Amino acid sequence: MRVVYVIDSVSRVGGAEQGLVAMAPLLVRAGVELQVAFLKESPGGFQEELRAAGAEPVPVLRGSRPARLAALRAEFRRRRPDLVHTTLYESDVLGRPAALAARVPVVSSLVNSAYGPEHLRARGLSPWKVRAAQGVDALTAQGVRRFHALTDHVADAMAARLLVPRRRIDVVPRGRDPQLLGTATPQRRAAVRATLGLGDEVPVVLAAARQQYQKGLDVLLSAWPEVRAARPDAVLLLAGSRGAETARLEQLAARTEGVRFLGPRDDVFDLMAAADVCAVPSRWEGLGSAAMEAMGVGVPLVCADVPALRETVGSEDYALLVPPQRPRELAAALLRALDGPGEALVRAKAARARFLTRYTLQQVSARMVEFYERALA
C-alpha cells in the first residue's frame, strides 16, 4: 500500500508531528510505502528520523497556497499513491483538493475539536476568521473518503462542524512505545533531579506544552501562588516551545516564586519521571498527548476536565479532574496530589494499566493500517 502523508511541517514541537514519527516505523513494517509531504520549512525537524524509519520526506515549499496546491497535485500524479492522508489545517485544505484533482482517494485526520465556542473566545483569534476557516475546511471535507479522529469527542464535534456523516469517522488515538517512555523509578527520578539541581524532597509539578492559549498554562501560573503558599519549596517546571502566550506567561511567573521555564526539551519523559505531579490545564484538547504520556510513565496526573482529556484519562480513578480555567480548584487538586502521594500513586498505577491496554504504539499502528484498508475498500 502506497500512502502519501501530507502534514504542515515535520518540526519537533507538535503532537501531530511527534505522533507521525513515532508510528512511521511500524507502518513501514506493516507494508505501507510511506512518503511524508510537508509544506513548511522545518530546520532541525524529523527528516532524519523519517528516513531511518524507511519513510521518504518530501518538502513541498512553494511560496503561495495556489503554488503549493499545484505542487501537491503534481506529486500525487507522479507518485500515483493508493491513498493520500492529510493532517492539520493547511495540509487538509490544500491536500484534499490536490488529491481529488489527481484522482487519488484522500483521508484526513481530525486531531482537535476546532471551530467551537472556546475558539471564538480565544485570545488572538478573530471570530470571523475562525468561521471563514471552518467554511473552507467543511467545503474541502466533502471529498474525503474517510476521517480519522483521535477521540469520540473530536469525531462527534467535527462531524457536526464539517457537515460530514459521523459514520465516516473512525476513532484511533495516538500511541507511544512503552519502552521509550520508561517508568517512574526512584533511580530515574533521582538522576533526572540531579541534573536539574533538585533534591528528592522538593515537590515538583511539571507541565509539558506549547505556550499557546489552548494549553491553559496561564491558568496554572495563576494557581501557582496558592500552591506556593502551602508548599513554599514547590517548583513548577514548564517544558515547551515559546508561542503566542509567552509574554503573558512570563509576566505571571514574575509575580510568584519557584517557576522554571525549561524551553523545548527532548527529555520530556525523563522530566515526567522526576515529577511528583504532571499538570495538563488545557482549555481544549483533541486527545491530550502529554496526559497520555504521563499515564504511560506512571506519574500522577491533574487534568482540566474537558471532554477529550476525560475520554483519554478515563475518570478520577486515574487522574484528578478539575473544571477548566479555575485556578483555585486547580491549586487545590495539585496540593491534594502533593500532600497525598500514596493516593496519587494508586491513581498513577491504574492510569499506566489503562495506557497499556489502549495507547501502546503497536496497538495504535495496527488500527491505523486497518483504517487505511477500510478507506481503500
C-alpha positions in Angstrom: 0.0 0.0 0.0 1.5 3.4 -1.1 0.5 6.3 1.1 1.5 10.0 0.8 1.0 11.6 4.2 0.6 15.4 4.0 1.4 17.4 7.1 2.0 21.1 7.7 5.6 20.5 8.9 7.9 17.9 10.4 9.1 20.2 13.2 9.7 18.7 16.7 7.2 20.8 18.6 3.7 19.5 17.6 1.8 16.5 18.8 0.7 15.5 15.2 4.3 15.5 14.0 5.5 13.5 17.0 2.7 11.0 16.6 3.5 10.5 12.9 7.3 10.0 13.5 6.5 7.5 16.3 4.2 5.5 14.2 6.2 5.6 10.9 8.5 2.6 11.6 5.5 0.4 12.4 3.5 1.5 9.4 6.5 0.7 7.1 7.0 -2.6 8.8 3.3 -3.4 8.2 3.8 -2.9 4.5 3.0 0.7 4.0 5.2 2.5 1.5 5.2 5.9 3.1 6.1 9.3 1.8 5.7 12.4 4.0 5.0 15.6 2.2 5.4 18.7 4.3 4.5 22.3 3.5 6.7 24.5 5.8 10.5 24.8 6.3 11.4 22.5 9.2 15.1 23.1 10.1 16.2 20.6 12.7 13.0 18.6 12.2 12.2 14.9 12.0 13.5 14.4 8.5 16.3 12.0 9.6 14.0 10.0 11.9 11.6 9.5 9.0 14.4 8.3 6.7 15.6 5.9 9.4 12.1 4.6 9.7 12.0 3.8 6.0 9.8 6.7 5.0 10.6 9.4 2.5 10.4 13.1 3.5 9.1 15.2 0.5 9.4 19.0 1.0 6.7 21.0 -0.8 7.8 24.5 0.0 6.4 26.8 -2.7 5.5 30.3 -1.6 1.8 30.7 -2.2 -1.2 28.4 -1.4 -2.0 28.0 -5.1 1.6 27.1 -5.9 1.7 24.5 -3.1 -1.7 23.1 -4.2 -0.3 22.7 -7.7 2.9 21.2 -6.5 1.0 18.6 -4.4 -1.2 17.7 -7.3 1.9 17.2 -9.4 3.5 15.0 -6.7 0.3 12.9 -6.5 0.1 12.4 -10.2 3.8 11.5 -10.4 3.8 9.0 -7.5 0.3 7.6 -8.0 -0.2 6.5 -4.4 -3.1 4.3 -3.3 -4.1 6.9 -0.7 -3.4 10.5 0.4 -3.6 11.2 4.1 -3.8 14.8 5.3 -3.3 16.1 8.8 -3.6 19.7 10.2 -5.5 22.6 8.6 -3.1 23.8 5.9 -2.5 20.3 4.7 -6.2 19.5 4.8 -7.4 22.4 2.7 -4.6 22.0 0.1 -4.0 18.3 0.2 -7.7 17.3 -0.2 -8.4 19.2 -3.5 -5.0 18.3 -4.8 -5.7 14.6 -4.3 -9.1 14.8 -5.8 -7.6 16.6 -8.9 -5.1 13.8 -9.2 -7.9 11.2 -8.9 -6.4 9.7 -5.7 -8.6 8.8 -2.7 -8.0 11.0 0.3 -8.4 10.5 4.1 -8.0 13.1 6.8 -7.1 13.2 10.5 -9.2 15.2 12.9 -6.8 16.0 15.7 -8.6 18.7 17.6 -12.2 19.9 18.2 -11.9 23.1 16.2 -14.5 25.9 15.5 -16.3 25.7 18.8 -17.3 28.5 21.3 -13.9 28.2 23.0 -12.1 29.1 19.8 -14.3 32.1 19.2 -13.3 33.4 22.6 -9.6 32.6 22.3 -7.1 35.5 22.6 -5.6 36.5 19.3 -8.3 34.8 17.1 -10.8 36.8 15.1 -14.3 35.1 15.2 -14.9 35.9 11.5 -11.6 34.3 10.6 -12.5 31.2 12.6 -15.8 30.9 10.7 -14.1 31.5 7.3 -11.6 28.8 8.1 -14.4 26.5 9.1 -16.2 27.1 5.8 -13.1 26.2 3.8 -12.4 23.1 5.9 -16.0 22.0 5.5 -16.0 22.5 1.8 -12.9 20.5 1.2 -14.0 17.8 3.6 -16.8 16.8 1.3 -14.4 15.0 -0.9 -12.8 13.0 1.9 -13.4 9.2 1.8 -12.9 8.6 5.5 -11.8 10.5 8.5 -9.6 9.5 11.5 -10.3 11.2 14.8 -8.2 10.9 18.0 -11.3 10.7 20.3 -15.0 10.2 20.1 -15.4 13.7 21.3 -13.5 15.1 18.3 -15.4 12.8 16.0 -18.8 13.9 17.3 -17.9 17.6 17.3 -16.2 17.7 13.9 -18.9 15.7 12.2 -21.3 18.4 13.0 -18.9 21.3 12.3 -17.7 20.0 9.0 -21.1 18.7 7.9 -19.9 15.1 7.3 -21.7 11.9 8.4 -20.4 10.5 11.8 -20.3 7.0 10.3 -17.4 8.1 8.0 -15.2 8.9 11.0 -13.1 6.2 12.7 -11.5 6.8 16.1 -7.9 5.8 16.5 -5.9 7.5 19.3 -2.2 8.4 19.3 0.2 5.9 20.9 3.6 5.7 22.4 6.2 3.0 22.8 6.2 1.8 26.5 9.9 1.0 26.2 10.7 4.6 25.0 8.6 6.1 27.8 10.1 4.1 30.6 8.7 4.2 34.1 9.0 6.4 37.1 11.5 4.6 39.2 13.3 6.1 42.2 16.7 5.7 40.4 15.5 7.6 37.3 13.8 10.2 39.5 17.0 10.9 41.4 19.2 11.0 38.3 17.0 13.5 36.5 16.5 15.7 39.5 20.3 15.8 40.0 20.7 17.3 36.5 18.1 20.0 37.4 19.6 20.7 40.8 16.6 19.5 42.7 16.6 17.4 45.8 14.5 14.3 46.3 12.2 16.0 48.8 11.4 19.1 46.7 7.7 19.0 45.5 7.9 19.2 41.7 5.0 19.9 39.3 5.6 19.6 35.5 3.6 20.9 32.6 4.8 19.9 29.1 3.0 22.1 26.5 3.5 24.7 23.8 3.0 28.2 25.2 -0.4 28.7 23.4 -3.8 29.8 24.7 -5.2 26.4 24.2 -2.8 24.8 26.7 -4.0 26.9 29.7 -0.6 27.5 31.2 -1.8 30.9 32.3 -4.4 29.2 34.5 -1.7 27.0 36.0 0.5 30.0 36.7 -2.5 31.8 38.3 -2.9 28.8 40.6 0.7 28.6 41.5 0.9 31.3 44.2 -1.7 29.3 46.2 0.4 26.1 45.8 3.5 28.0 47.0 1.7 29.5 50.0 1.0 25.9 51.2 4.3 24.4 49.9 6.9 27.1 49.9 9.6 24.8 48.5 7.5 23.6 45.5 8.9 24.0 42.0 6.9 24.3 38.8 8.7 23.2 35.6 7.3 24.4 32.3 8.7 22.5 29.3 7.7 23.5 25.8 8.3 25.9 22.9 7.6 29.6 23.0 4.4 30.8 21.5 1.7 33.5 21.4 1.2 33.3 25.2 4.9 33.5 26.2 5.0 37.2 27.2 1.8 36.8 29.3 3.2 33.7 31.0 6.5 35.4 31.8 4.5 38.3 33.4 2.5 35.8 35.5 5.6 33.9 36.5 7.4 37.1 37.7 4.7 37.6 40.3 5.5 34.3 42.2 8.4 32.1 43.0 9.5 28.6 42.1 8.7 28.7 38.3 11.3 27.5 35.8 10.9 27.8 32.0 12.9 24.9 30.5 12.1 25.6 26.9 11.7 22.9 24.3 13.1 19.5 25.6 13.8 16.2 24.1 13.8 14.5 27.5 10.1 15.1 28.5 9.6 11.5 29.5 12.5 11.8 31.9 11.1 15.1 33.3 7.8 13.3 33.9 9.6 10.5 35.8 11.2 13.1 38.0 7.9 15.0 38.8 5.5 14.4 41.7 2.6 15.6 39.5 2.1 16.3 35.8 -0.4 19.1 35.2 -2.5 19.4 32.0 -4.6 22.5 32.4 -5.8 22.8 28.7 -8.8 24.8 27.7 -9.5 22.1 25.0 -7.7 19.1 23.5 -8.1 16.6 20.7 -6.6 13.8 22.8 -4.1 15.2 25.3 -0.8 13.6 24.3 1.0 14.9 27.5 -1.6 13.3 29.7 -1.4 10.0 27.7 2.4 10.0 28.0 2.3 10.7 31.7 -0.1 7.8 32.1 2.5 5.6 30.3 5.4 6.8 32.5 3.2 6.3 35.7 3.3 9.8 37.1 0.3 11.3 39.0 -1.9 13.5 36.8 -4.0 16.6 37.4 -6.1 17.5 34.3 -8.6 20.0 33.2 -12.0 18.3 32.9 -12.5 18.9 29.2 -14.2 16.2 27.1 -11.2 14.8 25.2 -9.0 14.7 28.3 -11.7 13.0 30.3 -12.0 10.5 27.5 -8.2 9.9 27.4 -7.6 9.5 31.2 -11.0 7.8 31.8 -12.2 9.1 35.2 -11.0 10.2 38.6 -9.8 6.6 39.2 -6.9 7.6 37.0 -6.4 11.3 37.4 -7.7 14.3 39.3 -10.0 16.3 37.1 -10.8 19.9 37.7 -13.1 22.4 35.8 -11.1 24.3 33.2 -10.0 27.9 33.8 -10.5 27.6 37.6 -7.1 28.4 39.2 -8.3 27.9 42.8 -9.7 24.4 42.0 -6.5 23.6 40.1 -4.4 24.7 43.0 -6.4 22.5 45.4 -6.1 19.5 43.2 -2.3 20.0 42.9 -2.0 20.3 46.6 -4.1 17.2 47.1 -1.8 15.2 44.8 1.4 16.6 46.5 0.1 16.1 50.1 -1.3 12.6 49.4 1.4 10.8 47.5 0.0 7.3 48.4 -3.4 8.1 46.9 -1.8 9.8 43.9 0.4 6.8 43.2 -2.6 4.4 43.3 -4.2 6.5 40.6 -1.0 6.6 38.6 -0.6 2.8 38.7 -4.2 2.4 37.4 -3.5 5.0 34.7 -0.5 3.1 33.5 -2.5 -0.1 33.2 -5.1 1.9 31.2 -2.3 3.1 28.9 -1.0 -0.4 28.3 -4.5 -1.6 27.2 -5.3 1.4 24.9 -2.3 3.6 23.9 0.7 1.5 23.0 2.2 2.3 19.7 1.9 -1.3 18.4 -1.9 -1.3 19.1 -2.5 2.1 17.5 -0.4 1.5 14.4 -2.3 -1.8 13.7 -5.5 0.1 14.0 -4.2 2.8 11.6 -3.4 0.2 9.0 -6.9 -1.2 9.4 -8.2 2.4 8.8 -6.3 2.6 5.6 -7.7 -0.8 4.5 -11.3 0.3 5.2 -10.8 3.5 3.3 -9.4 1.6 0.2 -12.2 -1.0 0.5 
